[in-house]
Amino acid sequence: MSQTRATVEIPASAEEVWKLIGGFNALPDWLPFIVESVAGEGGRVRHLTTADGAVIVERLQTFDNAARTYSYSIEQGPFPVSDYLATVKVSAVPGKQAALVEWGGQFVAVGVSEAEAIAIFDGVYQGGLKELSKHFAG
């Protein structure tokens, strides 16, 4: 099983950041690569459409609003992996008016090397958190 993770410190409270990203169906609000998210099964499944037209279906596995975290799996998508489980978490940075956002996952590479699979999700997580930072810049 492979894993990778990205983090970013955002100059806003953890509550403000969670308000933007904490909804399981909120990806289009902060991640330009995702142009549409349609909720299904009472909000436990999201059907995502990417800017290039790919479809990704993800299932919410755990959600803890008080701890500002959720985990999800991929049921369908263009990624060369299986057994994917990712977690998004927002924490307050002690002594600062800032939030630490963590986004990471674990998976098994399928048809590609472990390094190639890790590189794909490194790009997703790091690129996504870079876009999130733009919402709170300046």
N, C-alpha and C positions, 0 to 999 in steps of 0.2 A: 504494500500500500504506500502510495506517494502522498506527500502533503506539501502545501505551501501556504504562505500567509503574508499579508501586507498590512501596514498600519500607517495612520496619519494623525497628526495632532491638528485639531481645528480650533480657531480662535472664537469659540462660541460655547455656550453651556451644553452639557450633555443632553439636557432636556430639549434645547432648541434643535440640536442635530437629530435626536431621536424623533422629534416631531416631523422632520422631513423624511427620514429614511426608515423609520420604524414600522410603517405599514407594509405588510407583505406584498401589497399590490402597488407600491409607490416607486418602483424603479424608474418609470418614465419621468418622474418629477425631478430626478437629479442625475440620471445616467443617459446621456444623449444617444448612446448606441442602442438603447431599448426605446422603441418608438410607441409601443403599445403593450399594455398588460391587461388581460381580461381574467377576472376572478371566476373560479368555478368551485363547486363543492363547498359552498358556504364560506368561501375565502381561503380554503385550505390548499387550493391548487391555483397556480397562475400560468396562463398561456401567454408567453412573451413573443413579440415580433421584433426582430433586430432591424437596424437601418438597412441592411442588405437583404432583408426578406426572410431570413431564417426563422424558424419557429422553435422555441424551447418551452418545454412543459416542466414545471417545478412543483414539488409538493412540500408544504410546510410540515416539518417534523416536530419542532418544539418552538414555543413562543413564550417569553417572559417579559411582559411590559415593564414590571417594576425593576428588573435587572437590565432592561434595555438590550435584549438579545433574542435572536431567533436562529434556528437551523433549518435547512431545507435540502432536499435531494433533487436530482435531475431524473425525470422519468423519460424524457425524449429530448433530443437535441443533436446538434452537429459535432459534438465533442468526442474525441476518440478515447473515452474513458467509461468505466462502469463503477458501480458502488460509490458514487459521488455523494458526499455529504459536506455541506459548507455551513459556516456560522458567521453571522454579522453581530458585532457587539459594540456598544457605545458606553464609555466610562468617563466619569469626571476625572480631570487631572488635578490631584491634590495641590492646593495653594495657588491655583491659576484659574482664570476664567477661560477654560479650554476643555475640549473633549478629546479623548483618544478613541479613534475608530479602528476596529480590527475586522478584517474580512479574510477568511481563509477556508481551505477545504482539504479534504482527503479523498483519494480516488485510486483506481487501478487503471494504468495505461492499457489501451487495447489497440493493437495494430501500429503503434508508434513507441518510441523509446520512452522510458520514464522521464528523461531530461526534456524531451519534446512536450510531453503532457504537462510537466511542471511549468515550462516556458509559456504555454497557452494560458494557464490560469494565473501565473505571475502577471501576465499582460492584462488579463481581465481585472484582477484585484487592484493592481497598482494604477492602471488607467482609470478604473472606476473611482478610486479614492482621490485621484488627482482632479477628476471632474467634480466630485463632491466638495473638495476644497474651494473650488471656484465660486460656489454658492455663498461662501462665508468670507471671501477675500475682500479686503478694503473696508 
